[in-house]
Amino acid sequence: MGQLPDLREARRRLGLALETLCHDRWVLGYLRAGSLQPIAASEIAPRFLQSRPLAPLSRRALYEKRPVVVNSVIENPNPSSGYDWELDWPAILYAPVGELGQRPVGLLTVGCRRDHWYSEADVHYAASLGVTLAPMVEALRRPLGRLNPIESEVAQLLSYGLSESEIARAIKIPERRAKIISDDVARKLRIVSLEVALAFPEVPARRGELRL
């Protein structure tokens, strides 16, 4: 069975790091040909396993190399077709992932489906987290970029700890094929799995917090 234990641990630690930010959903991805290729998300759903175009404000965050926040004071009276969370949710935070002053290699998107106002402290923390995540995303984007679309989906599902039978049901393929793909993905990423685990340093402290 293909396994990506270090990627799973990195994803778990990212989830813990984001607990300090009010949110209902998050997606972390790397940049590829003008699109965002997901690495991990807070939930398992087809739309968060597949590449998608960058939203205008996410492009702005990447261009300016700083977090961009959408804080709505009123509910959107005309939600988008299909309910696009980046357009319809009242609070969205885009945090570029990259070294300070360098071109971003990825993007972290965090959002609330309920009324919320991201503060200056939230923005500062997200910016620090974006720098913290840079080594992990940099280590992953090249090997992940060599995977085809179905392998990319399987890699993410493996990071959730799903079995081959669960992966087969999730992406609607025969279990035997799911096993073959899982083993191929694990083999292709095995070289970087330890590097990724080591590339996820201490989570940055928020202002006013004491690190234990």
Number of C-alpha atoms within 10 A of each C-alpha: 12 20 20 22 18 18 28 20 16 22 22 15 16 19 15 12 16 18 9 12 18 16 19 12 16 20 20 25 24 26 21 16 7 10 15 22 27 24 25 27 22 19 13 13 12 10 9 21 24 16 19 14 14 16 12 8 17 23 18 16 19 23 12 14 20 22 26 22 23 17 17 15 11 8 12 12 7 8 13 12 7 6 11 10 16 21 14 18 21 21 24 27 25 28 30 34 34 27 17 14 9 9 14 25 21 25 29 25 21 24 24 22 15 13 13 17 17 18 12 10 13 19 19 16 21 28 23 22 23 28 17 20 25 23 20 22 26 18 16 20 18 13 15 21 14 11 17 9 15 13 18 22 21 28 27 23 24 23 20 21 15 15 18 24 15 15 22 18 13 16 15 10 12 13 16 12 13 25 19 13 20 24 16 18 22 20 13 15 18 18 11 17 21 14 16 19 19 13 18 19 13 10 17 17 14 15 10 7 8 7 8 3
